[in-house]
């Protein structure tokens, strides 16, 4: 009897829900503008270098990994700061080098940003 009562209550709820008036259609939003490429980063000072000391390029490593960064003739600044005398490191993990360096690099598991200033 309990199962039959639950079935009747369930049917009653379905009927009650089905008697609501249809909602007015929601107007569609206009399509978002396509993303635009960011302006290219400002040029670094002559002779400036940001590099990774270890592990060596192409090294196969396991977690945890110790990464040592190096800088020459340039300072450190967080992402989004456009200064020609500062920047930050990007560590690409099992990812190809981006083809368009004028577009910001993602910040995810394969594209890590270091150097918060």
PEKAVEN-V732871 format. One record per backbone hydrogen bond with DSSP energy under -0.5 kcal/mol. NH is the residue of the N-H (numbers start at 0). CO is the residue of the C=O. Records with the same first field share a line. If there is no record, write none. Layout:
NH: CO, CO
This chain:
4: 0
5: 1
6: 2
7: 3
8: 4
9: 5
10: 6
11: 7
12: 8
13: 9
14: 10
15: 11
16: 12
17: 13
18: 14, 15
19: 16
44: 83
47: 44
48: 71
50: 69
52: 50, 67
53: 67
58: 55
60: 58
66: 64
67: 53
68: 66
69: 50
71: 48
74: 84
76: 86
77: 115
80: 77
81: 79
82: 80
85: 82
86: 74
88: 113
90: 111
91: 89
92: 90, 109
93: 91
100: 98
102: 99
107: 105, 110
110: 107
111: 90
113: 88
